[in-house]
């Protein structure tokens, strides 16, 4: 590779196509990598998220890409001004030139203390690098990368932050039978009820989940509150994918106190269409969606802080397992769970699960 040029901002649709197409080359013939939705990336670009490519100095071919953005709320949470970077992909030879260009851009801004990423666009949305489990495929809303990515980051002086694991669990046969752990009443007499998703009321139910999500995750070091607008963007198109039996929430005396959201795992379809979930591909997916009702992905779960430790998540997990089995699912994968969150990990282990991928974000002082 000829010495790369500096970072070039994506300013037109041709540049955006080149930005998106890089993963087609970096991961050519690699079914374990699940690309982000091209529609989501295009939406971020239209919204003004700064996107950059790095080109080979000889051929002009794109050999690296990244976003460079900031978030004041995350800065306040982390206690320093971070230059965030995300959607970061690179050929083997382009790793150091890309990192050098990112550092140079961050220093040129003059007001940043550290680099933090890869995030798309925040750590509570997507991003990260896997550090183990490379033989196992990735899945929607999670990362997959070859081992050379870890080597590249760490040889350039990045240090790991918020180390986590994704998980994989079998769905045991027979969990559709009613059990003693089904909700009824609390010791104080408060009624406990499990409610399931309803596509007709999806916007209302997602707003309920948003309130519980922000409250239950507030103590996590990387988490920033999700606004109603952010939630709408993140769940855009969820209705056509949703299995209503896998969106559950628990009420105590009528008040929502715990929740879990799973979706069918359409990763293989996303790989096949290279992340292009346009309307035609959505219709095709809708037509064959029963084909993707064998594996599921747990996107997020939580309990309001004042009700944690009462076994409410265990009750929801039991209901979820029954619904998974009744729906014909055999496997459940989970997006990353922090290693400082042993309670969630214990639930996965209790159901026969194991860590799937080691997971981390990276930080480097400027």
C-alpha angles and dihedrals in degrees: 000000000000114000107285125244121240123278113296118204117231105242104159142034093263090057090047091053089052090048091053095042095058092083090053087065101034091050099031109156092004111125094178092073114083110198122220117256110280089213090058093048091049090050091053090050092051088049089058103257103159110244125185139188131202116216133203107253092227108038099023089229116148109254100167140019140186145157120238112202142139137219122200094201093055090046089057091047094050095039096234140073107262130197100216121208130185150160080048115173132157146168116251094258093046098056100093095038089051093049091046090052092048091050091048092051092048093049091047089058086065099207105071126104101189147001116245129182165341089248130152095223102315132001091249089057108044144306134087135127126259115233101187141009093063092156091065119078124246124242141207116302091016139087134250124180138153120263091256089074091064091046091050095050096044097043087055092055103262115145127210121258131186096005112204144157135233114222140215123202135180118236103235119226114248097031089119090075116100113259141192090257094066112122118266119135136337118239088261090056098256111147117244118203133176116218126193133213122278119196089207090058097032097123091051093046094047089054089054089051092048092058092049092043094053092047097045096045098041093101094057114105097229100038123110123184115269114227124216090253092051091049091051091053094046094050097039106139094014093123094069091049101039122114099203093211091063097057105078136166133180125223125201112202087342096309118116107239107158139022146179129196123197129168132194111270105249093167095123091053091048090052091049093053092039093239094305103136096172121158094270092051090046089055090049090050091049090053093054100030093123086067088065097049095094100077129035138193123223104219102181143340135179150158127221108261095242090056100044117121095033096102095253094131089050089055092050092046090054091050090047092051091051091051093046092052093044089051093053097252117150104181137039123196123191130209114239122311119197117246086230089064103074094162093067092044090051091056091054093047091049090057093050097265130146136198110273107186131009106232137197147159121222134229133188127183116235 
